[in-house]
Amino acid sequence: MANDNAQGGAARGMDARDLIYVTRGGAGRVLALGGLQRMGWALRRAPDARSVLKLLQNQPGHPFAALLDLREGFSEHDLAEFGDALSAGNIGWVAGVDARQLDDEPVRRLIRDYCYDYVTLPCPEGVLNTVIGHAHGMARLGSGRAAPVSGKGSDDMIGDSPAMQALNRALRKAALTEAPVFIAGETGTGKELAAMAVHRHSRRHAHPFVAINCGAIPHDLVQSELFGYERGAFTGAQTRKLGRFEMANGGTLFLDEIGDLPLESQASLLRFLQQGSFERLGGHEQIRVDVRIISATHHDLEDAVAEGRFRADLYHRLCVLRLQQPPLRERGSDIDKLADHALQRYSGEGQHTLKGFAPCARHALHSHPWPGNVRELINRVRQAVVMAEGRLITAADLHIDGPASRPPPTLEDIRDAATRAAIEQALQRNRGRLIDTARELAISRVTLYRLMGRHGLRDGDGDGSGHPVSIV
């Protein structure tokens, strides 16, 4: 072991990659691996799971490759103890087996669920170097992922796309004022999270944040939910009840789906915004509270005003500061961050450990239109965590089919499509005359004729748009 450390130290000076060799050390079964050390691997030996975890804890976040020699010495109980080490995101596992061990179901399951690859031992060191090099590269990607999810969970605003950076700047500016804020955006984009962010950065952060979904409450109960009621105000009102305005005193009241607020309640809300006070249902006392109003809806309030479904005076009172929550399809790389966040958050609900998303799933995540936005993405990932059978989530696990599941176009596909479109448009502009079309495209007639044949534009001696093709 001292020799391993010495050579590992020498290799480390050459920017070595770390390899953990897990073996029980049966007679004649330990791999020498000297050639791998000369190839730049810093070798560490570990006899059990505890030793591996100790190495990982000493260098948190550092990428490792690990070769698990299964040829002898590990019972099914021993393998079960490797759970935490096998699940670590910064280590890429490769299993070393005898060929006959591939018929052993526990071994097959371990390789399928936790390892990037396997090799039959002994094998040429060049092959081993390639395989564990790939595992180490994947571990480097894993160690560079987003930071672990904080304890706040869904309260965090995730993403640093240009659209989210602009929103975050606007949120912080809004937090410095006391003016009412209106947040527009599609369903599922996280408007409540934006409202919470404004509250957290405001001077009211130590006071309550109270949210109510105006569209989820029956119209005849909205008044009592917002403003409370006195005992005896109606049948069944046996005690006084505080409304959401009083609950939020000193803090922030978030009125989600404000577009669904009944006209009667709109009048009461407008009166509060004008006077700063209200009466409980069945009461006569004016109650003053200090509440900041943040509202949101997926409806177009300007259309609602034009159609008489929403009061114009209330609209102008609420929309002093207007923020726009971007839809998920416009947030680019944030989709990956949100998917990784959801995977980390719900990974414990699955039957086995998942390493991440397969390439087809990543492509599907970016190709899907996300009509349900962030809420839909989180729900799809959570379902995939439970239902996935492999160690990587696929597009099928996300239940995203159609164009999203097909491979992306190659550069040649894109170039061909652009060439065809340019020729078609030039032919139309020149009414099918090849000599004029070739002159416009700055190519010879022979080249134009060849390209037209290649892209299927010579059928019937036409350009595909109804114009006959003329040689002259």
N, C-alpha and C positions, 0 to 999 in steps of 0.2 A: 504493500500500500504506500510505503514511503517513496518507492520508486515511481508509482503512479503520480503522486503529488509533485515530485520533482520534475517529471516530464511534463505534467500538466502545467506547472509554473513556467517552464520554458516555452511551451506552446502558447500560453496566455500572452506572453510578450509579443507573439505574432498575431494578435487579435484572434485568439482561438475561440472555437465554439465549444460549449460545455456538453458533455455526454455522460449520463448516468448509466452505469451498467449494473443491472439488478440480477444477482445470481447467488445461489446458496453454496456454490463452490464445491460441487461433487468431484470426486477424483476423475481427472482426465476430461472434465466437461467445461472447464473455465476457458473462455476465449482469451488469447493473449492480447489482441487488439493493439499491439505495438505499431503496426502499420497505420492504424487510424490516428494514433498520437502523432506520428510523423506527418500525416496529412493535415494536422492542425487542430485535432480534437483534444480538449482538456478532459481527461478521463477521471471519473469518480465512481468508485464501487460502492454498492449498497446491498446488504443482505435481506432487507425487509422494508415494509411500508414506512415504519417509523424513521428509518434512516433517510429515505427519500424525502419525507416531509420536512425533516430537519434541514436538508440541503436547500429545499425550496424556501423555507422560512428565513434562512440566512441571507438569501438574495431575492427578496420579494419583487415580483415583476420581471425578473431576469429570465430570458428564454433558455430552455434546456431541451435537448433530445434525450430520450431514455430508451434503452434496449432491455426489455424484460425477457430474460432467458428462462423459458418455461420447461426446459427439457427434463428437469428433475427438481424435487425438493419443495414444490409449492402445492399444498392441498387446496381444495375449493374454499375452505375456511380461510386459509392464508390469502388467497386472491381477494376474498371479500374485504379484507383489511386494507386493500389498496384503494378503496373507493375514493377517498379525498384526494389522494395523489393522482389517480387516473383522471379525475374531474378538473384538475387545476388547468387554468387557461393558458399558462405560460410554459407548458411542457408537452412535447410531441412524442407519443409512445409508438415504439415498434416492437412487435412480439417476435421472439426467436423460438422456433418449435422443431420437433421431429415431424416428419411428414405424417406419421400415423396419428399424431395428436390432433390433426384437423378433423378427425372423426369424433372427438370428445366435445360434447355439447357445451360445457362450461368454458372451454378454451375458445370454441367458435364464437360464443356469445361475447366473451371478453374482447376478442379481436374486432368483431363487428361493431361493438358499441363504443370502444375506447381507443382503438389504435388506428394510426394513419396507414399502417401497412404491416406486413409480416414477412419474415424470411425463414427458410428452412436452414438449420444450422448443422454442420459448419457451412459457410458459404464464402466466396471470394471477398476479400476486403474491399475491392473496388465497388462491388455490388452493395455491400453494407454501407460504404461511405455515401453512395448515391441515395439509398433509402433513408438513412438517418438524417442526411442533409436536407431532404425534403421535409421530414418531420420537424427538424429544427426551424426551417423556414416558416412552416405553418405556426409553430410556437411563437416566433417573432411577431407574426401578424396578430396572434392572440394576445400577446403581452402589450401590444400597442393600442388595444381597444379603448373605448371610452371608460372613464373612471366608474367604479362600482356605483350602483344606485344608492342614493342617500336615504336616510331614514324617513325623509319627507314623502317618499314615494311619488304619488301622482301630483303632488304640489309643485314639482319642479318643472320649469319651462326648459324643454330639451330642444337643441338645435342651434346652429350658427350659420344657416344659409343667409344670403343677403336679405331675403324677405323677413326672416326672424330677427336679424340684426336691426333692421329698420323698425320693426315692431317693438323690440326691447328698448331702443332709444326713445321711442314715443311713449312707452309705458313709464319710463323713469321721469320724463318731463311731466307727464300727467300726474305722477305721484307727488310732485312738488307743489301742486295747487289743490284747492278745495272745490274746483268746478266739477259739475256732473260730467261723467264720461259715458259715451255710448260706444259699444264694441260691436261692429258688424262682422259677419262671417257666416260661412255655411255650417250646417249641422255637423257636430263632431270635430270641429277644428280646435276646441279647447278654449272657448271664450271665458269660461269660469276660471280657468287657470290664469288667464291674462288679468282678470279682475282681481284675483288673489295676489298677483304680482304687484299690481298698483297699490293694493292695501299694505302689503309687506314693506314697501319702500316709502310709504307715507308716514306722516307724523301720527297716524291713527293705528300703527301696527300693534301697539300693546292692548288695543281694545277689540271688541268682537268683529268678526267678519261673518255676516249672516246672509245666506243665499236662499232664494225662493224661485221656483220655476212657475211663472204665471200661467203657462199653458198646461200644467199638470194638475191644477186645482179647479174644481167645479166653479162655474161663474158665481153661483150664489154663496160661495164660501170665501171668495177672494177678499172681500172687505174685512171679514173677521180675522182672516189670516194675516193681513197686512196691519190692521189697526187695532186688533183685539176686540174684546167685548166685556160688558159689565154683567154681573150676575142678574139673571132674569131678563136679559135682553131678548131672548127668544126661548121657546120650549127646549128644555135640555141644558140651558146655560145655568148650571147650578153654582158655578164659581166664576170669579173674574179671571179672564185670560189675557195675558199680554200678547200684543201683536209683534210682528217682525221689526217694526220701526223701534219699539221700545227695547226689544232684545239687542238691537244694534246700536243703542245709544252710545255716543262717543266714538263709534267705529264706522264701518262701511256696510251698506245694504246693497246686495247685488240682486237686481231684478232680471232674471233670465227670461227669454222669450216674452219681452215686454210687448211685442206686437199682438199677443193673444190676450192682453188685458182688456176686460170689458169696459165699455164707455163709462159706466157709472164709476168704476174704480179709477179710470183715467181722470175724471173730474176731481176725485178725492186726492189723488196723487198730485195733481196740478196745484190744488189748494195748499197742500203741505209744502210744496216747493216755493210757493209764493209767501207763505206765512211762517213756516217753520214749526207749525203745530197742527194737531188733529184732535178729533174726539173718538173715543172708543165707541163701538156699536152699542147703542142703548144708553150712552152716557151724555153728559152735557159739559163736562170739564174739558177745557183746552189743555192739552198735554204738549209741552215743548220738549223736543229731543234734538240732539246734535248728531246728525247722520249725514254721511256723504252717500250720494246715490251713484251707482254704476249700473247701467242697463245694457242689455244685449238682445239680439234676435237674429234669426236667419232670414226673416222676412225683409222685403224692401219697404221701409217705413214711408219713404216718399210716395210710393204707389198707394200705400194704405191711407195716407193723408188725402191724396187726390181722390180716392174712392170713398172717403168719409168714414173709414173704419178706424182711424186714429186721429186724435185731435192735433191740429196744426200747432196750437199754442203749447201743448205739452211736448210735442216733437222738438220745438226750438228750445224748450227748457232743458230737455234731456241731452240734446246733441250739442252741448257747448264745446266739448272736446270729442272728436270722432276718431276712433281707431279701427283699423281693418285687420282682422285675423286672416292670414293667408291660408288658402286651401292646401292640403297635403301635396297635391300633384305639382305645386309650384315651389316646393321646398327642397328639391334636389337631394343632396347627400343627407339631409335630415331624416329621410326615410330610413336609411341604414341605422342611424343612431337611435331612432325611435323603436325600430325592430329589435335591435340589440338590447335596448332598455327593457322592452317587454319580455324578451327571452330570459334575461337575468331575473326579472321580477317574478316570473311564473315558472321558472325551471324546476322548482320543487314539486310542482303538481304532476309532472310526468313520471312514467314508470322507470325510465333510465336517463342517464345524463346525456344531454345534447351538446355537441361541440359548436354548433352555429348553423349557418345557412349554406346550402349547396348553391353553386353558381346559377342553376336554373331558378332557384328561389330568389336570389338577388335580382336577376333580370325581371322576374315576375313582379317583384316589389316596385320596380321603377316603371314597368309597363302598364300596370293596373291603373285605372283612372281614379280610384278611391272615392267613390261617391259618398261614402260614410266617413271619409277623412281619418283623423288619428284614432277615433273610437273604433272604426272598422279595422284598422291595421292591428290595434292591440287585441281585439277579439279574435282575429284570424291567427295571430301568433300564439295566443293562449290556447286556442283549439288545437293548433299544430303541435304544441308542446305535449299535449295529452295523447294525441292520436299518432304521432310520428313513430315509425318502427325502426328507422336507422338512427345513426348518430348525428346526421345532418338533416335539417328541415328542407324539404323539397317544395317545388311549386305545387305539386299535387297535394302535399300536406296542408298548404295554405288555401287549397281549393280555388286556385286561380288558373283558369284554363284559357284556351283560345290563343290570341297573338302573344299574350304574356308568357306562354309556355314554350313558344318557338324560339330558336336561337336568333340573336340579333343579326341584322344584315352586315355583310362583310363590306370592306372598303370598295371591292370590285363591284358589288351589287349597287352601292350608292353611286359609284362613278358611272355605271351603265345606265342607271335610271336618269341621271342628270344629262348624259349624252343624248339619250333618246328624246328627252323632253326638249333639249335645245334644238335638235334637228327638226322635230315636229313643229315647234313654234316658228323656226326660220322658214320652213316650207310653207306654212300658212301665210306668213308675211309676204312671201314672194310668189304666192299662188302656184306652188308646185314647180317652179322653174329651177332646175338643178344648178345651172351656171350662176344664177343670181344668189341662190342659197349658199353655194360653195364659196362665192366671193364674200358674202356676209360673214360666214363662219371662218374665213381665212384658211380654207383647206382646198385641195384640188377636187375636181369633179370625180376622179377615180376613187379618191379616199371617201368622199361623201357617198358614192354609190355602194362602196364596200360596207360602210357603217350602216347604211340603210338596210342592206341585206342582213347584216348581223343582228340588227334590232327589230327585224320583222316589219320594216316600213316600205317594202317593195311589193307587197301582195296586191295583185290587181292593178299594178302600175299607178298606185295612188299613195298618198302620204299618210293614210289612216284617218284623215279628217274630212274626206269628201273632195279634196282638190286633186285633179289629175296631175301626175308628174310629167314635166316637160324637160327633155334633155337640153333644150336650148333656152 
